[in-house]
Amino acid sequence: MPTRHVIIRAHNGVHARPVAEIVRLVQAHGAPVTLRASDGTTVDLRSVLAVMDLALGTGDAVELRTPDSPGADALLDELAAVLAPEA
């Protein structure tokens, strides 16, 4: 199962704009993607409210996971880029 470990670097943590982008990417992919926070809480990334309830901030560590499928690695890379942008 493809997995990515990400340290959140998004400006001001994970707020409405990055969450909307994450949910859009996951819904377009079709397969479920989960995010596990460092406290063990796991949420489905198709749910805006579930992600927002985590109140993730800059520096928080998360794990992204999705079933193996065509495009799974590319999707996880895109999600990681939203959570930890280079610039």
C-alpha positions in Angstrom: 0.0 0.0 0.0 1.6 3.3 -1.1 2.4 5.6 1.9 4.0 9.0 2.4 5.2 10.5 5.6 4.9 14.2 5.6 5.9 17.1 8.0 3.4 19.8 7.3 5.0 23.0 6.1 2.0 24.7 4.6 1.7 28.3 5.7 -0.5 28.6 8.8 -0.9 24.8 8.9 -3.8 22.9 7.2 -6.6 25.5 6.9 -9.6 25.7 4.5 -7.7 26.3 1.2 -5.2 23.4 1.4 -8.0 21.1 2.8 -10.2 21.9 -0.2 -7.4 21.2 -2.6 -6.6 17.8 -0.8 -10.3 16.7 -0.9 -10.6 17.8 -4.6 -7.5 15.7 -5.5 -8.7 12.6 -3.6 -12.2 12.8 -5.0 -10.8 13.0 -8.5 -8.6 10.0 -7.9 -11.5 7.8 -6.9 -9.7 5.5 -4.5 -9.8 6.2 -0.7 -6.9 8.0 0.9 -6.4 8.2 4.6 -4.4 10.5 6.7 -3.1 9.4 10.1 -2.0 12.1 12.5 0.8 11.6 15.1 -1.8 10.9 17.8 -3.1 7.9 15.8 -6.3 9.5 14.6 -7.1 8.4 11.1 -9.4 10.2 8.7 -10.7 9.7 5.2 -9.4 12.6 3.0 -12.7 12.8 1.1 -14.2 14.6 4.2 -13.4 18.3 4.6 -14.8 18.3 8.1 -12.8 15.3 9.2 -9.6 16.9 8.1 -10.4 20.3 9.5 -11.3 18.7 12.9 -7.7 17.5 13.2 -6.5 21.1 13.4 -3.1 20.2 11.9 -0.4 22.8 12.2 3.0 23.6 10.7 5.4 21.0 12.0 2.9 18.2 12.6 3.8 14.8 11.2 1.2 12.8 9.2 1.0 9.6 7.2 -0.9 9.4 3.9 -2.0 6.0 2.6 -4.0 4.7 -0.3 -4.5 1.3 -1.9 -2.1 0.4 -4.7 -3.6 1.5 -8.0 -2.5 3.3 -11.2 -1.7 6.8 -10.2 -1.5 6.2 -6.4 2.1 7.3 -6.1 1.5 10.4 -8.2 -1.6 11.3 -6.0 0.4 10.9 -2.8 3.1 13.1 -4.2 0.6 15.8 -5.1 -1.0 15.6 -1.6 2.4 15.8 0.0 3.1 18.9 -2.1 0.0 20.6 -0.8 0.9 19.8 2.8 4.6 20.6 2.5 5.1 23.1 -0.4 8.6 23.7 -1.4 8.2 27.5 -1.7 
